[in-house]
Amino acid sequence: MIKILFVCHGNICRSPMAEFVMQHLVVQRGLAEQFEIASAATSTEEIGNGIHRGTREKLTQAGIPWSNDKKARQMKQADYMAYDYLIGMDQNNIRNMKRICGEDADKKIHLLLEYANVSGDIADPWYTGNFDQTYKDVLQGCTALLQYILNNNQKQLIP
C-alpha cells in the first residue's frame, strides 16, 4: 500500500483539498484499495475544525467527493514512519514538517509542485481567497505525483 500525507499550515484548505483530489484520482484509476491518503497541519490553530467553506465549494464544483467527517489534525513525528510520501504545500510547511519529524533521512518530504516540475509554492487561499488557483495547482501537483508513483511502483500497483 502506498501511503501519502498532504500537509499545510492549518489542514482546512490546501492539504484537505489535495487529500480529496488525490483520492478521486486513484479511484478513477481503479487503485483506491492500494492507497492510504490523509492530510494534516503543521500548526495547532485549526485542530478539530472542518474543511474551509471555500475548499468545500471548490471540490463540489469540480465534482470531487469530500467528507464532512474530515477534521484538522496536527502532524506528528510518528507520521514520518507511517507514510511513504509527506507532501507540503509551501516552503514554510516543509520547514515545519522537518521541525516536527526531525531529519528527512529517507527523503520522504517534498513540495507537491516538485512532481509537476514547477518551482514554487501552492498559495494559501486562506490569505488569497483564490480557491480556483489553489485547485488548479493542487490538481496539477496531484496528477504529477500519481504519475510519479505509478512510474516508480509498476510492479506493486495493478488496477
C-alpha positions, 0 to 999 in steps of 0.5 A: 500500500502506498501511503501519502500525507498532504500537509499545510499550515492549518489542514482546512484548505490546501492539504484537505483539498489535495487529500480529496483530489488525490483520492478521486484520482486513484479511484478513477484509476481503479487503485483506491484499495492500494492507497492510504491518503490523509492530510494534516497541519503543521500548526495547532490553530485549526485542530478539530475544525472542518474543511474551509467553506471555500475548499468545500465549494471548490471540490463540489464544483469540480465534482470531487467527493469530500467528507464532512467527517474530515477534521484538522489534525496536527502532524506528528513525528510518528507520521514520518514512519507511517507514510511513504510520501509527506507532501507540503504545500509551501516552503514554510510547511516543509520547514515545519514538517522537518521541525516536527519529524526531525531529519528527512533521512529517507527523503520522504518530504517534498513540495507537491509542485516538485512532481509537476516540475514547477518551482514554487509554492501552492498559495494559501487561499486562506490569505488569497481567497483564490480557491480556483488557483489553489485547485488548479495547482493542487490538481496539477501537483496531484496528477504529477505525483500519481504519475510519479508513483505509478512510474516508480511502483509498476510492479506493486500497483495493478488496477 
